Amino acid sequence: MTQRIEIPNTAEQAEHLVQRIAEYPSCGGAFSGGVDSAGVAAAAYRALGDRAVAWTGIGPAVPQSDRDDAVSVANAIGIRHEQ
């Protein structure tokens, strides 16, 4: 017998994340500008507005081009971004 696996609705999951983040007074997170961190940053900004911040590290492990991309993505989201 084949077991059926139910796949959750992505929009519902995203809304659940926003609601969970909204339970906190503020939120900050590591931000590379990639898909995963951008999704979390967007949810945090949607939930908390100016009380959310995205941080990108500076150092030899993070090329300038990656930091530039992170700045662009953060600006597109609207979230405050610190390096």
Backbone as a ProteinNet text record, in pm:
[ID]
protein_1_A
[PRIMARY]
MTQRIEIPNTAEQAEHLVQRIAEYPSCGGAFSGGVDSAGVAAAAYRALGDRAVAWTGIGPAVPQSDRDDAVSVANAIGIRHEQ
[TERTIARY]
84.4	0	89.3	57.3	132.1	79.2	172.2	132.5	124.8	18.4	1.8	64.1	135.3	197.7	127.9	77.7	10.5	113.6	114.1	206.6	136	192.8	128.8	124.1	26.5	11.1	118	197.2	308.2	260.3	151.5	98.5	56.9	-1.2	-41.1	81.8	186.2	308.9	370.7	372.7	429.1	350.3	219.3	136.2	157.5	173.2	200.4	332.7	435.4	563.6	548.3	475.1	451.7	382.1	281.6	208	296.2	382	472.1	572.7	629.1	725.3	657	532.4	458.6	439.2	459.8	446.3	562.3	669.3	788.3	790.3	853.1	858.4	950.9	1052.2	1144.6	1211.9	1284	1346.1	1468.6	1574.8	1694.2	1745.1	1803.3	1852.4	1966.9	2045.3	2154	2095	2159	2101.5	2209.1	2196.7	2290.8	2235.6	2104.3	2039.6	1993.8	2019	1973.6	1825.8	1775.6	1632.5	1584.7	1657.7	1612.2	1608.6	1720.8	1724.5	1634	1616.9	1526	1381.3	1345	1209	1180.9	1276.1	1258.8	1258.8	1347.1	1352.2	1221.3	1166.9	1039.9	927.2	925.7	823.4	840.5	966	991.5	949	980.2	941.7	789.6	725.4	578.6	516.1	576.5	521	551	672.5	718.2	757.9	762.8	798.7	936.1	944.1	1071.8	1136.6	1066	1123	1196.7	1213.8	1288.6	1416.7	1524.7	1651.6	1720.3	1788.8	1867.2	2014.2	2096.2	2239.5	2318.3	2416.4	2508.6	2649.4	2721.3	2856.8	2954.7	3061	3169.5	3295.4	3365.1	3488.6	3532.5	3643.9	3699.2	3608.6	3518.4	3428.6	3309.6	3290.5	3175.2	3226.5	3229.5	3278.8	3194.3	3256.6	3186.1	3064.3	3074.9	2961.7	2841.6	2867	2757.5	2695.4	2778.4	2725.8	2644.7	2691.6	2616	2479.9	2478.2	2351.2	2258	2313.2	2231.7	2168.9	2245.4	2192.3	2075.7	2091.8	1986.5	1859.5	1876.2	1759.6	1691.4	1768.9	1710.5	1632.5	1687.8	1617	1486.3	1487.9	1365.9	1259.3	1301.6	1208.6	1158.4	1249	1214.9	1268.5	1332.4	1381.1	1508.7	1525.6	1650.5	1763	1877.4	1988.3	2115.7	2184.7	2309.3	2419.3	2541.1	2657.7	2762.2
-117.5	0	124.3	219.1	344.1	444.2	503.7	604.1	740	812.1	946.3	1048.3	1139.9	1248.1	1377.7	1447	1574	1686.5	1764.3	1876.7	2003.1	2072	2192.7	2305.1	2390.2	2506.6	2609.1	2648.5	2740.7	2876.3	2926.4	3055.8	3048.8	2936.5	2920.1	2914.4	2846.4	2839.4	2978.1	3054.6	3189.7	3276.9	3268.9	3348	3304	3175.3	3124.2	3180.8	3186.4	3243.3	3389.7	3466.3	3608.1	3621.1	3539.9	3546.6	3511.4	3411	3373	3484.6	3544.8	3653.5	3772.7	3798.4	3912.5	3901.6	3783.4	3764.1	3826.5	3861.8	3917.7	4070.4	4138.6	4285.1	4335.3	4256.2	4292.9	4165.8	4179.1	4061.7	4104.1	4026.5	4047.7	3913.9	3911.7	3785.1	3800.1	3693.7	3690	3695.8	3770.2	3795.4	3789.6	3691.3	3679.4	3741.4	3760.6	3808	3694.1	3570.3	3452.9	3426	3323.2	3293.2	3268.2	3187.2	3153.4	3274.8	3346.8	3460.7	3573.5	3587	3689.4	3657.8	3531.1	3491.6	3521	3489.9	3517.7	3668.3	3741.6	3887.1	3951.7	3904.6	3959.9	3932.9	3813	3780.1	3866.9	3885.4	3969.4	4113.1	4164.7	4302.6	4315	4215.6	4217.9	4214.1	4137	4123.3	4242.1	4298.7	4396.5	4532.2	4545.3	4673.9	4719.4	4840.7	4900.3	4832.2	4740.8	4668.3	4542.1	4524.8	4411.1	4462.6	4386.7	4425.6	4300.5	4317.3	4209.9	4246.9	4150.7	4175.9	4091.8	4154.2	4083.9	4102.7	3993.2	3997.6	4060.5	4113.9	4170.3	4092.6	4044.7	3971.8	3897.1	3826.7	3759	3649.7	3595.3	3489.6	3543.8	3676.1	3737.1	3835.9	3794.8	3885.2	4012.5	4118.9	4246.6	4230.9	4149.5	4131.4	4070	3978.1	3921.2	4025.4	4110.4	4217	4316.7	4347.8	4437.9	4378.5	4248.3	4180.9	4185.3	4163.4	4166.3	4303.7	4409.4	4545.6	4564.6	4520.2	4535.3	4460	4337.7	4257.5	4319	4363	4426.9	4552.1	4630.5	4750.2	4713.7	4606.5	4563.3	4518.3	4452.7	4409.2	4528.9	4623	4739	4729.1	4618.8	4596.6	4675.3	4721.9	4787.7	4685.8	4728.5	4635.9	4694.7	4614.1	4655.6	4559.5	4614.1	4531.3	4548.8
0	0	0	-82.9	-92.8	8.8	83.3	182.1	114.1	138.4	81.5	174.4	115.3	191.2	152.4	252.2	226.2	226.5	121.2	109.1	155.5	254.5	307.6	203	216.7	130.7	166.3	67.5	90.8	142.3	88.8	134	281	320.8	460.8	550.6	505.7	583.9	599.4	491.8	496.5	593.7	589.4	680.4	824.5	846.9	981.5	1034	949.1	988.4	1027.7	948.2	979.4	1113.7	1137.8	1264.1	1382.9	1366.3	1476.2	1506.1	1402.6	1422.6	1488.6	1453.4	1508.8	1659.9	1716.4	1860.7	1938.4	1868.5	1932.2	1919.3	2013.9	2006.1	1895.7	1861.5	1755	1704.7	1593.8	1533.4	1454	1466.2	1385.1	1338.5	1220.2	1170.6	1073.5	1062.3	965.2	825.2	737.7	605.5	498.4	408.8	297.8	170.4	166.8	45.1	-43.8	-0.3	-74.6	-50.1	-113.7	-107.8	35.2	110.8	246.1	338.2	345.5	437.2	388.3	257.6	204.8	241	237	275.7	421.3	507.1	650.4	675.6	608.8	625.9	580.4	470.3	421.1	520.6	577.3	677.6	801.6	844	961.8	936.8	819.2	787.1	779	721.1	711.5	850.4	940.7	1075.5	1164.7	1152.9	1251.3	1195.5	1064.1	1004.8	1049.8	1101.7	1141.9	1262	1325.7	1440.1	1395.9	1265.6	1211.2	1145.3	1161.2	1100.9	1046.1	933.4	872.2	882.1	925.2	940.7	842.4	777.4	688.9	743.3	753.6	806	708.1	762.9	683.3	720.3	620.5	646.2	522.6	532.4	416.6	360	441.1	393.8	315.3	317.4	249.7	145.2	18.2	-86.8	-98.4	-143.8	-160.7	-251.7	-355.4	-447.3	-374.6	-279.8	-201.2	-109.4	-51.4	34.7	-46.7	-168.2	-256.1	-290.7	-320.7	-350.5	-229.4	-110.4	11.3	31.7	5.5	17.2	-79.7	-202.1	-303.5	-264.1	-216.7	-177.2	-55.2	43	161.3	122.2	31.1	-15.5	-84.6	-163.6	-231.9	-132	-24.3	79.5	160	186.8	268.3	409.4	442.7	578.6	605	727.3	766.3	757.1	705.2	682.7	740.8	819.1	881.6	838.5	824.9	792.7	899.4
[MASK]
+++++++++++++++++++++++++++++++++++++++++++++++++++++++++++++++++++++++++++++++++++

